[in-house]
Amino acid sequence: MKKKLLVTGSSGLIGSAVVEGFSEGGWEVAGIDNNMRADFFGPAGTRAGTARLKELRPRFRHIEADIRDRQEVMRAMSDIRPRP
Ligand SMILES: NC(=O)c1ccc[n+]([C@@H]2O[C@H](COP(=O)([O-])OP(=O)(O)OC[C@H]3O[C@@H](n4cnc5c(N)ncnc54)[C@H](O)[C@@H]3O)[C@@H](O)[C@H]2O)c1
């Protein structure tokens, strides 16, 4: 079975590098990000990074959600079912 990873903060500096690295390593990768960066860096936020990841890694699945929302996180976990 394919290894699956769910990355939090997947549009950020570290998260996007993790998405790319594990995708290259053959993992199926999904990420959660809510564009919180926009609060600090303006309306563009992480949208450009998310679009870039989708372009680079067409199989990458982006989930727009806040990781402080337990229900959203539980939904993503049962949907993606991360596994080594
Ligand atoms: N960059 C570094 O050198 C470095 C070094 C050590 C530790 N860290 C830690 O690693 C983490 C990530 O750092 P980074 O540099 O990638 O930051 P970043 O700001 O580039 O990325 C963080 C991402 O998380 C998302 N995010 C923030 N709050 C969220 C929420 N509630 N729900 C969903 N998504 C949310 C943001 O939109 C952003 O895309 C931070 O905790 C940072 O303190 C970073």
PDBQT file of the ligand as one rigid body, heavy atoms in Angstrom, charges set to zero:
ROOT
HETATM    1  N1  LIG A 101      11.545  28.481   9.165  1.00  0.00    +0.000 N 
HETATM    2  C1  LIG A 101      12.431  28.077  10.072  1.00  0.00    +0.000 C 
HETATM    3  O1  LIG A 101      13.669  28.243   9.929  1.00  0.00    +0.000 OA
HETATM    4  C2  LIG A 101      11.969  27.346  11.305  1.00  0.00    +0.000 A 
HETATM    5  C3  LIG A 101      12.924  26.814  12.174  1.00  0.00    +0.000 A 
HETATM    6  C4  LIG A 101      12.495  26.118  13.301  1.00  0.00    +0.000 A 
HETATM    7  C5  LIG A 101      11.146  25.976  13.581  1.00  0.00    +0.000 A 
HETATM    8  N2  LIG A 101      10.226  26.509  12.744  1.00  0.00    +0.000 N 
HETATM    9  C6  LIG A 101       8.812  26.320  13.055  1.00  0.00    +0.000 C 
HETATM   10  O2  LIG A 101       8.199  25.532  12.027  1.00  0.00    +0.000 OA
HETATM   11  C7  LIG A 101       6.858  25.982  11.826  1.00  0.00    +0.000 C 
HETATM   12  C8  LIG A 101       6.659  26.405  10.370  1.00  0.00    +0.000 C 
HETATM   13  O3  LIG A 101       7.577  27.435  10.033  1.00  0.00    +0.000 OA
HETATM   14  P1  LIG A 101       7.608  28.103   8.579  1.00  0.00    +0.000 P 
HETATM   15  O4  LIG A 101       8.863  28.900   8.511  1.00  0.00    +0.000 OA
HETATM   16  O5  LIG A 101       7.336  27.076   7.539  1.00  0.00    +0.000 OA
HETATM   17  O6  LIG A 101       6.380  29.133   8.716  1.00  0.00    +0.000 OA
HETATM   18  P2  LIG A 101       5.448  29.683   7.548  1.00  0.00    +0.000 P 
HETATM   19  O7  LIG A 101       4.754  30.890   8.109  1.00  0.00    +0.000 OA
HETATM   20  O8  LIG A 101       6.193  29.803   6.264  1.00  0.00    +0.000 OA
HETATM   21  O9  LIG A 101       4.386  28.503   7.372  1.00  0.00    +0.000 OA
HETATM   22  C9  LIG A 101       3.371  28.229   8.301  1.00  0.00    +0.000 C 
HETATM   23  C10 LIG A 101       2.142  27.796   7.516  1.00  0.00    +0.000 C 
HETATM   24  O10 LIG A 101       1.150  27.372   8.429  1.00  0.00    +0.000 OA
HETATM   25  C11 LIG A 101      -0.094  27.915   8.057  1.00  0.00    +0.000 C 
HETATM   26  N3  LIG A 101      -0.896  28.040   9.270  1.00  0.00    +0.000 N 
HETATM   27  C12 LIG A 101      -0.674  28.838  10.329  1.00  0.00    +0.000 A 
HETATM   28  N4  LIG A 101      -1.648  28.677  11.253  1.00  0.00    +0.000 NA
HETATM   29  C13 LIG A 101      -2.497  27.741  10.733  1.00  0.00    +0.000 A 
HETATM   30  C14 LIG A 101      -3.707  27.146  11.211  1.00  0.00    +0.000 A 
HETATM   31  N5  LIG A 101      -4.230  27.479  12.399  1.00  0.00    +0.000 N 
HETATM   32  N6  LIG A 101      -4.332  26.220  10.460  1.00  0.00    +0.000 NA
HETATM   33  C15 LIG A 101      -3.805  25.854   9.239  1.00  0.00    +0.000 A 
HETATM   34  N7  LIG A 101      -2.662  26.379   8.728  1.00  0.00    +0.000 NA
HETATM   35  C16 LIG A 101      -2.017  27.321   9.475  1.00  0.00    +0.000 A 
HETATM   36  C17 LIG A 101       0.227  29.253   7.418  1.00  0.00    +0.000 C 
HETATM   37  O11 LIG A 101      -0.801  29.695   6.536  1.00  0.00    +0.000 OA
HETATM   38  C18 LIG A 101       1.544  28.953   6.711  1.00  0.00    +0.000 C 
HETATM   39  O12 LIG A 101       1.344  28.557   5.363  1.00  0.00    +0.000 OA
HETATM   40  C19 LIG A 101       6.638  27.134  12.823  1.00  0.00    +0.000 C 
HETATM   41  O13 LIG A 101       6.056  26.602  13.996  1.00  0.00    +0.000 OA
HETATM   42  C20 LIG A 101       8.036  27.623  13.082  1.00  0.00    +0.000 C 
HETATM   43  O14 LIG A 101       8.137  28.250  14.362  1.00  0.00    +0.000 OA
HETATM   44  C21 LIG A 101      10.604  27.188  11.603  1.00  0.00    +0.000 A 
ENDROOT
TORSDOF 0
